[in-house]
Amino acid sequence: EVMTVEEESTSCYCLLDTQCCHLLVERPGCYALVGEALTQAAGKRLRLAAFGNMEPNFLNYSIRVYCVDDTPHAFQ
Protein backbone atom coordinates (compact mmCIF):
# COMPACT_ATOMS: atom_id res chain seq x y z
CA GLU A 1 0.00 0.00 0.00
CA VAL A 2 1.51 3.31 -1.11
CA MET A 3 -1.10 5.59 0.44
CA THR A 4 -4.68 6.03 1.52
CA VAL A 5 -6.72 9.05 0.43
CA GLU A 6 -6.61 11.85 3.02
CA GLU A 7 -3.40 10.37 4.46
CA GLU A 8 -0.12 12.30 4.44
CA SER A 9 2.53 10.82 2.15
CA THR A 10 5.76 12.25 0.77
CA SER A 11 6.10 9.78 -2.11
CA CYS A 12 2.55 10.04 -3.51
CA TYR A 13 -0.15 12.71 -3.73
CA CYS A 14 -3.77 12.03 -4.71
CA LEU A 15 -6.37 14.66 -5.62
CA LEU A 16 -9.99 13.54 -6.07
CA ASP A 17 -12.74 15.64 -7.59
CA THR A 18 -16.23 14.73 -8.78
CA GLN A 19 -15.09 13.19 -12.07
CA CYS A 20 -11.33 12.62 -11.90
CA CYS A 21 -8.53 11.26 -9.78
CA HIS A 22 -5.10 12.85 -10.18
CA LEU A 23 -2.00 11.01 -8.93
CA LEU A 24 1.47 12.46 -8.48
CA VAL A 25 4.09 9.85 -7.61
CA GLU A 26 7.75 10.20 -6.72
CA ARG A 27 9.03 7.44 -9.00
CA PRO A 28 7.73 5.34 -11.92
CA GLY A 29 6.18 2.00 -11.05
CA CYS A 30 3.05 -0.12 -11.13
CA TYR A 31 0.15 1.35 -9.19
CA ALA A 32 -3.48 0.34 -8.70
CA LEU A 33 -6.25 2.78 -7.91
CA VAL A 34 -8.76 0.93 -5.72
CA GLY A 35 -11.96 2.23 -4.18
CA GLU A 36 -15.73 2.11 -4.17
CA ALA A 37 -18.46 4.54 -5.12
CA LEU A 38 -20.26 6.55 -2.45
CA THR A 39 -23.54 6.03 -4.33
CA GLN A 40 -25.05 3.01 -6.05
CA ALA A 41 -24.54 4.58 -9.49
CA ALA A 42 -23.30 2.40 -12.35
CA GLY A 43 -19.56 1.99 -12.67
CA LYS A 44 -17.17 1.41 -15.54
CA ARG A 45 -13.96 -0.60 -15.54
CA LEU A 46 -10.94 1.13 -17.04
CA ARG A 47 -7.27 0.31 -17.50
CA LEU A 48 -4.28 2.61 -17.41
CA ALA A 49 -1.68 2.19 -20.14
CA ALA A 50 1.66 3.86 -19.37
CA PHE A 51 4.50 4.26 -21.87
CA GLY A 52 7.92 5.79 -21.30
CA ASN A 53 11.60 5.67 -22.18
CA MET A 54 13.69 2.80 -20.84
CA GLU A 55 17.17 4.29 -21.28
CA PRO A 56 18.93 4.03 -17.89
CA ASN A 57 21.55 6.71 -18.69
CA PHE A 58 19.06 9.59 -18.48
CA LEU A 59 17.96 11.16 -15.20
CA ASN A 60 14.74 12.54 -16.72
CA TYR A 61 11.87 10.28 -17.69
CA SER A 62 8.96 11.04 -19.97
CA ILE A 63 5.85 8.96 -19.29
CA ARG A 64 2.55 8.99 -21.18
CA VAL A 65 -0.46 7.47 -19.40
CA TYR A 66 -3.69 6.63 -21.19
CA CYS A 67 -6.99 5.57 -19.63
CA VAL A 68 -8.73 3.00 -21.88
CA ASP A 69 -11.80 0.77 -21.65
CA ASP A 70 -11.26 -2.61 -20.01
CA THR A 71 -12.05 -4.67 -23.11
CA PRO A 72 -9.99 -7.26 -25.00
CA HIS A 73 -9.60 -4.93 -28.02
CA ALA A 74 -8.80 -1.67 -26.20
CA PHE A 75 -5.04 -1.78 -26.95
CA GLN A 76 -5.36 -2.62 -30.65
MOPAC internal coordinates of N, CA, C and O (Angstrom, degrees):
PM7 1SCF
backbone

  N    0.0000 0     0.00 0     0.00 0    0    0    0
  C    1.4491 1     0.00 0     0.00 0    1    0    0
  C    1.5184 1   108.57 1     0.00 0    2    1    0
  O    1.2310 1   120.52 1   -57.63 1    3    2    1
  N    1.3203 1   116.62 1   122.37 1    3    2    1
  C    1.4622 1   121.93 1   179.84 1    5    3    2
  C    1.5224 1   110.07 1   -83.32 1    6    5    3
  O    1.2310 1   120.70 1   134.17 1    7    6    5
  N    1.3298 1   116.26 1   -45.83 1    7    6    5
  C    1.4615 1   119.99 1  -179.55 1    9    7    6
  C    1.5084 1   110.72 1  -163.19 1   10    9    7
  O    1.2310 1   120.96 1   -14.39 1   11   10    9
  N    1.3049 1   115.77 1   165.61 1   11   10    9
  C    1.4510 1   124.23 1   171.89 1   13   11   10
  C    1.5213 1   106.83 1  -120.27 1   14   13   11
  O    1.2310 1   120.24 1   -38.58 1   15   14   13
  N    1.3442 1   117.15 1   141.42 1   15   14   13
  C    1.4562 1   120.51 1  -179.13 1   17   15   14
  C    1.5265 1   109.25 1   -56.92 1   18   17   15
  O    1.2310 1   120.72 1   -38.50 1   19   18   17
  N    1.2998 1   116.22 1   141.50 1   19   18   17
  C    1.4668 1   125.46 1  -177.14 1   21   19   18
  C    1.5259 1   112.64 1    71.22 1   22   21   19
  O    1.2310 1   120.22 1  -163.87 1   23   22   21
  N    1.3237 1   117.19 1    16.13 1   23   22   21
  C    1.4627 1   122.60 1   176.89 1   25   23   22
  C    1.5220 1   107.86 1  -109.89 1   26   25   23
  O    1.2310 1   119.88 1   -39.72 1   27   26   25
  N    1.3067 1   117.84 1   140.28 1   27   26   25
  C    1.4600 1   121.84 1   177.63 1   29   27   26
  C    1.5253 1   109.91 1   -70.52 1   30   29   27
  O    1.2310 1   120.57 1   -44.44 1   31   30   29
  N    1.3273 1   116.52 1   135.56 1   31   30   29
  C    1.4569 1   121.72 1   177.60 1   33   31   30
  C    1.5204 1   108.05 1  -152.85 1   34   33   31
  O    1.2310 1   120.26 1   -43.05 1   35   34   33
  N    1.3234 1   117.10 1   136.95 1   35   34   33
  C    1.4594 1   120.10 1   178.92 1   37   35   34
  C    1.5197 1   112.05 1   -90.84 1   38   37   35
  O    1.2310 1   119.44 1   161.92 1   39   38   37
  N    1.3316 1   118.68 1   -18.08 1   39   38   37
  C    1.4621 1   120.82 1  -177.18 1   41   39   38
  C    1.5241 1   113.02 1   -97.32 1   42   41   39
  O    1.2310 1   119.73 1   168.97 1   43   42   41
  N    1.3336 1   118.12 1   -11.03 1   43   42   41
  C    1.4584 1   120.89 1  -176.85 1   45   43   42
  C    1.5259 1   109.62 1  -150.80 1   46   45   43
  O    1.2310 1   120.88 1   -40.11 1   47   46   45
  N    1.3366 1   115.92 1   139.89 1   47   46   45
  C    1.4547 1   120.98 1   176.97 1   49   47   46
  C    1.5163 1   107.96 1  -129.58 1   50   49   47
  O    1.2310 1   119.79 1   -45.86 1   51   50   49
  N    1.3207 1   118.01 1   134.14 1   51   50   49
  C    1.4572 1   123.34 1  -178.66 1   53   51   50
  C    1.5214 1   109.32 1  -124.87 1   54   53   51
  O    1.2310 1   120.74 1   -50.48 1   55   54   53
  N    1.3366 1   116.19 1   129.52 1   55   54   53
  C    1.4570 1   121.93 1   176.76 1   57   55   54
  C    1.5222 1   108.03 1  -121.40 1   58   57   55
  O    1.2310 1   120.11 1   -60.27 1   59   58   57
  N    1.3218 1   117.40 1   119.73 1   59   58   57
  C    1.4613 1   122.82 1   178.61 1   61   59   58
  C    1.5172 1   109.66 1  -106.86 1   62   61   59
  O    1.2310 1   120.83 1   -45.14 1   63   62   61
  N    1.3423 1   116.03 1   134.86 1   63   62   61
  C    1.4547 1   119.64 1   167.77 1   65   63   62
  C    1.5246 1   107.75 1  -127.04 1   66   65   63
  O    1.2310 1   119.49 1    12.30 1   67   66   65
  N    1.3159 1   118.58 1  -167.70 1   67   66   65
  C    1.4632 1   119.99 1  -172.66 1   69   67   66
  C    1.5198 1   113.83 1   -67.82 1   70   69   67
  O    1.2310 1   119.35 1   156.37 1   71   70   69
  N    1.3258 1   118.85 1   -23.63 1   71   70   69
  C    1.4574 1   120.95 1  -176.63 1   73   71   70
  C    1.5213 1   114.63 1  -127.18 1   74   73   71
  O    1.2310 1   119.26 1   171.05 1   75   74   73
  N    1.3126 1   119.01 1    -8.95 1   75   74   73
  C    1.4647 1   120.83 1  -173.97 1   77   75   74
  C    1.5196 1   111.82 1  -138.67 1   78   77   75
  O    1.2310 1   122.04 1   -21.58 1   79   78   77
  N    1.3169 1   113.70 1   158.42 1   79   78   77
  C    1.4561 1   121.54 1   171.15 1   81   79   78
  C    1.5252 1   106.70 1  -126.95 1   82   81   79
  O    1.2310 1   120.25 1   -55.31 1   83   82   81
  N    1.3135 1   117.13 1   124.69 1   83   82   81
  C    1.4595 1   122.43 1  -179.41 1   85   83   82
  C    1.5237 1   108.42 1  -111.00 1   86   85   83
  O    1.2310 1   120.57 1   -52.65 1   87   86   85
  N    1.3368 1   116.52 1   127.35 1   87   86   85
  C    1.4590 1   121.73 1   179.30 1   89   87   86
  C    1.5204 1   109.93 1  -115.75 1   90   89   87
  O    1.2310 1   120.61 1   -43.62 1   91   90   89
  N    1.3065 1   116.44 1   136.38 1   91   90   89
  C    1.4596 1   123.08 1   173.42 1   93   91   90
  C    1.5178 1   106.34 1  -124.97 1   94   93   91
  O    1.2310 1   120.57 1   -64.46 1   95   94   93
  N    1.3355 1   116.51 1   115.54 1   95   94   93
  C    1.4632 1   120.79 1  -176.17 1   97   95   94
  C    1.5214 1   109.95 1  -116.57 1   98   97   95
  O    1.2310 1   121.30 1   -26.19 1   99   98   97
  N    1.3125 1   115.11 1   153.81 1   99   98   97
  C    1.4583 1   121.81 1  -176.11 1  101   99   98
  C    1.5240 1   112.30 1   -73.78 1  102  101   99
  O    1.2310 1   119.88 1   144.82 1  103  102  101
  N    1.3229 1   117.83 1   -35.18 1  103  102  101
  C    1.4600 1   120.36 1  -178.55 1  105  103  102
  C    1.5282 1   110.56 1  -143.27 1  106  105  103
  O    1.2310 1   120.12 1   -27.17 1  107  106  105
  N    1.3366 1   117.37 1   152.83 1  107  106  105
  C    1.4635 1   120.73 1   179.09 1  109  107  106
  C    1.5263 1   111.06 1   -61.05 1  110  109  107
  O    1.2310 1   120.69 1   -28.52 1  111  110  109
  N    1.3043 1   116.29 1   151.48 1  111  110  109
  C    1.4561 1   120.71 1   178.91 1  113  111  110
  C    1.5099 1   110.56 1   174.10 1  114  113  111
  O    1.2310 1   120.60 1     6.67 1  115  114  113
  N    1.3078 1   116.46 1  -173.33 1  115  114  113
  C    1.4631 1   122.69 1   176.80 1  117  115  114
  C    1.5212 1   108.21 1   -98.23 1  118  117  115
  O    1.2310 1   120.71 1   -54.56 1  119  118  117
  N    1.3145 1   116.24 1   125.44 1  119  118  117
  C    1.4551 1   121.46 1  -178.11 1  121  119  118
  C    1.5243 1   109.36 1  -130.80 1  122  121  119
  O    1.2310 1   120.32 1   -31.09 1  123  122  121
  N    1.3045 1   117.00 1   148.91 1  123  122  121
  C    1.4628 1   122.70 1   174.93 1  125  123  122
  C    1.5172 1   108.41 1  -122.32 1  126  125  123
  O    1.2310 1   121.00 1   -46.22 1  127  126  125
  N    1.3110 1   115.70 1   133.78 1  127  126  125
  C    1.4524 1   121.72 1   176.15 1  129  127  126
  C    1.5257 1   106.97 1  -100.09 1  130  129  127
  O    1.2310 1   120.40 1   -67.13 1  131  130  129
  N    1.3222 1   116.83 1   112.87 1  131  130  129
  C    1.4610 1   121.72 1  -173.75 1  133  131  130
  C    1.5181 1   109.20 1  -122.00 1  134  133  131
  O    1.2310 1   120.71 1   -42.51 1  135  134  133
  N    1.3229 1   116.24 1   137.49 1  135  134  133
  C    1.4579 1   119.82 1   178.39 1  137  135  134
  C    1.5100 1   110.70 1  -176.82 1  138  137  135
  O    1.2310 1   120.88 1     5.86 1  139  138  137
  N    1.3122 1   115.92 1  -174.14 1  139  138  137
  C    1.4590 1   120.74 1   176.81 1  141  139  138
  C    1.5184 1   108.86 1  -141.61 1  142  141  139
  O    1.2310 1   121.29 1   -26.87 1  143  142  141
  N    1.3349 1   115.13 1   153.13 1  143  142  141
  C    1.4528 1   121.19 1  -177.81 1  145  143  142
  C    1.5237 1   110.91 1   -71.37 1  146  145  143
  O    1.2310 1   121.11 1   -31.81 1  147  146  145
  N    1.3262 1   115.48 1   148.19 1  147  146  145
  C    1.4605 1   120.32 1   175.80 1  149  147  146
  C    1.5256 1   111.47 1   -77.45 1  150  149  147
  O    1.2310 1   120.57 1   157.53 1  151  150  149
  N    1.3348 1   116.51 1   -22.47 1  151  150  149
  C    1.4629 1   121.37 1   178.53 1  153  151  150
  C    1.5184 1   109.01 1  -113.95 1  154  153  151
  O    1.2310 1   120.20 1    -3.68 1  155  154  153
  N    1.2939 1   117.23 1   176.32 1  155  154  153
  C    1.4638 1   121.80 1   178.00 1  157  155  154
  C    1.5288 1   111.73 1   -92.92 1  158  157  155
  O    1.2310 1   120.02 1  -158.61 1  159  158  157
  N    1.3090 1   117.57 1    21.39 1  159  158  157
  C    1.4617 1   121.75 1   179.61 1  161  159  158
  C    1.5272 1   110.39 1   -64.18 1  162  161  159
  O    1.2310 1   121.02 1   -23.12 1  163  162  161
  N    1.3332 1   115.66 1   156.88 1  163  162  161
  C    1.4617 1   120.93 1   179.49 1  165  163  162
  C    1.5219 1   110.25 1   -63.62 1  166  165  163
  O    1.2310 1   121.07 1   -31.67 1  167  166  165
  N    1.3135 1   115.55 1   148.33 1  167  166  165
  C    1.4561 1   120.81 1   179.11 1  169  167  166
  C    1.5090 1   111.15 1  -116.64 1  170  169  167
  O    1.2310 1   120.64 1    -9.51 1  171  170  169
  N    1.3109 1   116.37 1   170.49 1  171  170  169
  C    1.4561 1   122.18 1   179.32 1  173  171  170
  C    1.5133 1   108.28 1  -139.58 1  174  173  171
  O    1.2310 1   120.97 1   -47.41 1  175  174  173
  N    1.3256 1   115.76 1   132.59 1  175  174  173
  C    1.4626 1   120.19 1   178.60 1  177  175  174
  C    1.5233 1   109.56 1   -85.95 1  178  177  175
  O    1.2310 1   121.21 1   -46.80 1  179  178  177
  N    1.3257 1   115.29 1   133.20 1  179  178  177
  C    1.4580 1   122.13 1   179.64 1  181  179  178
  C    1.5184 1   109.45 1  -130.67 1  182  181  179
  O    1.2310 1   120.84 1   -20.50 1  183  182  181
  N    1.3234 1   116.00 1   159.50 1  183  182  181
  C    1.4589 1   122.24 1   174.00 1  185  183  182
  C    1.5156 1   108.63 1  -123.32 1  186  185  183
  O    1.2310 1   121.27 1   -30.94 1  187  186  185
  N    1.3194 1   115.17 1   149.06 1  187  186  185
  C    1.4561 1   120.77 1   174.06 1  189  187  186
  C    1.5207 1   108.70 1  -101.62 1  190  189  187
  O    1.2310 1   120.44 1   -49.32 1  191  190  189
  N    1.3132 1   116.77 1   130.68 1  191  190  189
  C    1.4611 1   122.01 1   176.30 1  193  191  190
  C    1.5238 1   107.23 1  -114.34 1  194  193  191
  O    1.2310 1   120.35 1   -61.63 1  195  194  193
  N    1.3227 1   116.93 1   118.37 1  195  194  193
  C    1.4640 1   121.46 1  -177.88 1  197  195  194
  C    1.5251 1   109.93 1  -114.90 1  198  197  195
  O    1.2310 1   120.65 1   -46.25 1  199  198  197
  N    1.3222 1   116.36 1   133.75 1  199  198  197
  C    1.4548 1   122.87 1   179.80 1  201  199  198
  C    1.5208 1   108.77 1  -129.71 1  202  201  199
  O    1.2310 1   120.64 1   -40.07 1  203  202  201
  N    1.3256 1   116.38 1   139.93 1  203  202  201
  C    1.4557 1   119.87 1   179.22 1  205  203  202
  C    1.5106 1   111.34 1  -160.43 1  206  205  203
  O    1.2310 1   120.86 1    -4.04 1  207  206  205
  N    1.3370 1   115.97 1   175.96 1  207  206  205
  C    1.4620 1   120.06 1   179.29 1  209  207  206
  C    1.5266 1   109.88 1   -78.49 1  210  209  207
  O    1.2310 1   120.87 1   -29.94 1  211  210  209
  N    1.3192 1   115.95 1   150.06 1  211  210  209
  C    1.4593 1   121.95 1  -177.48 1  213  211  210
  C    1.5258 1   111.72 1  -116.46 1  214  213  211
  O    1.2310 1   119.64 1  -163.44 1  215  214  213
  N    1.3191 1   118.30 1    16.56 1  215  214  213
  C    1.4532 1   121.10 1  -178.13 1  217  215  214
  C    1.5269 1   109.73 1   -81.49 1  218  217  215
  O    1.2310 1   119.58 1   -65.61 1  219  218  217
  N    1.3333 1   118.41 1   114.39 1  219  218  217
  C    1.4659 1   121.26 1  -174.41 1  221  219  218
  C    1.5275 1   114.49 1   -72.69 1  222  221  219
  O    1.2310 1   119.33 1   168.98 1  223  222  221
  N    1.3306 1   118.89 1   -11.02 1  223  222  221
  C    1.4645 1   120.76 1  -176.58 1  225  223  222
  C    1.5244 1   113.26 1   -80.92 1  226  225  223
  O    1.2310 1   120.06 1   167.96 1  227  226  225
  N    1.3301 1   117.49 1   -12.04 1  227  226  225
  C    1.4607 1   120.77 1  -178.08 1  229  227  226
  C    1.5234 1   110.30 1   -98.11 1  230  229  227
  O    1.2310 1   120.74 1   -38.05 1  231  230  229
  N    1.3193 1   116.18 1   141.95 1  231  230  229
  C    1.4640 1   121.07 1   177.76 1  233  231  230
  C    1.5233 1   111.65 1   -86.79 1  234  233  231
  O    1.2310 1   120.00 1   160.75 1  235  234  233
  N    1.3256 1   117.61 1   -19.25 1  235  234  233
  C    1.4627 1   121.69 1   179.64 1  237  235  234
  C    1.5194 1   110.01 1  -101.81 1  238  237  235
  O    1.2310 1   120.91 1   -43.45 1  239  238  237
  N    1.3199 1   115.87 1   136.55 1  239  238  237
  C    1.4543 1   121.40 1   178.40 1  241  239  238
  C    1.5170 1   109.15 1  -116.78 1  242  241  239
  O    1.2310 1   120.92 1   -35.58 1  243  242  241
  N    1.3074 1   115.85 1   144.42 1  243  242  241
  C    1.4565 1   121.94 1   174.37 1  245  243  242
  C    1.5232 1   107.03 1  -117.35 1  246  245  243
  O    1.2310 1   120.41 1   -59.72 1  247  246  245
  N    1.3211 1   116.82 1   120.28 1  247  246  245
  C    1.4644 1   121.29 1  -176.80 1  249  247  246
  C    1.5186 1   108.96 1  -124.26 1  250  249  247
  O    1.2310 1   120.83 1   -48.25 1  251  250  249
  N    1.3335 1   116.02 1   131.75 1  251  250  249
  C    1.4632 1   122.15 1   173.36 1  253  251  250
  C    1.5193 1   107.50 1  -108.56 1  254  253  251
  O    1.2310 1   120.01 1   -48.38 1  255  254  253
  N    1.3095 1   117.58 1   131.62 1  255  254  253
  C    1.4614 1   122.45 1   179.91 1  257  255  254
  C    1.5186 1   108.37 1  -122.17 1  258  257  255
  O    1.2310 1   120.93 1   -52.41 1  259  258  257
  N    1.3273 1   115.83 1   127.59 1  259  258  257
  C    1.4558 1   122.08 1   178.52 1  261  259  258
  C    1.5206 1   109.22 1  -116.66 1  262  261  259
  O    1.2310 1   120.43 1   -36.39 1  263  262  261
  N    1.3077 1   116.79 1   143.61 1  263  262  261
  C    1.4594 1   122.98 1   175.18 1  265  263  262
  C    1.5267 1   106.64 1  -105.78 1  266  265  263
  O    1.2310 1   120.03 1   -62.92 1  267  266  265
  N    1.3372 1   117.54 1   117.08 1  267  266  265
  C    1.4644 1   121.90 1  -175.94 1  269  267  266
  C    1.5220 1   109.94 1  -125.77 1  270  269  267
  O    1.2310 1   121.12 1   -20.24 1  271  270  269
  N    1.3392 1   115.46 1   159.76 1  271  270  269
  C    1.4612 1   120.56 1   177.11 1  273  271  270
  C    1.5220 1   110.53 1   -60.92 1  274  273  271
  O    1.2310 1   120.34 1   -31.75 1  275  274  273
  N    1.3066 1   116.95 1   148.25 1  275  274  273
  C    1.4669 1   122.55 1   178.58 1  277  275  274
  C    1.5241 1   109.02 1   -87.87 1  278  277  275
  O    1.2310 1   121.06 1  -108.36 1  279  278  277
  N    1.3319 1   115.57 1    71.64 1  279  278  277
  C    1.4640 1   122.22 1   177.91 1  281  279  278
  C    1.5220 1   108.40 1  -128.35 1  282  281  279
  O    1.2310 1   120.29 1   -20.98 1  283  282  281
  N    1.3422 1   117.05 1   159.02 1  283  282  281
  C    1.4704 1   119.05 1  -179.17 1  285  283  282
  C    1.5292 1   113.92 1   -61.24 1  286  285  283
  O    1.2310 1   119.59 1   154.79 1  287  286  285
  N    1.3366 1   118.39 1   -25.21 1  287  286  285
  C    1.4663 1   120.98 1  -174.92 1  289  287  286
  C    1.5252 1   113.31 1  -103.65 1  290  289  287
  O    1.2310 1   119.52 1  -169.99 1  291  290  289
  N    1.3101 1   118.52 1    10.01 1  291  290  289
  C    1.4678 1   121.16 1  -174.54 1  293  291  290
  C    1.5242 1   112.79 1   -65.14 1  294  293  291
  O    1.2310 1   119.21 1   147.84 1  295  294  293
  N    1.3220 1   119.12 1   -32.16 1  295  294  293
  C    1.4648 1   121.66 1  -176.13 1  297  295  294
  C    1.5249 1   113.21 1   -91.08 1  298  297  295
  O    1.2310 1   119.72 1   179.71 1  299  298  297
  N    1.3098 1   118.14 1    -0.29 1  299  298  297
  C    1.4719 1   119.80 1  -177.22 1  301  299  298
  C    1.5002 1   112.42 1   -84.72 1  302  301  299
  O    1.2310 1   120.10 1   180.00 1  303  302  301

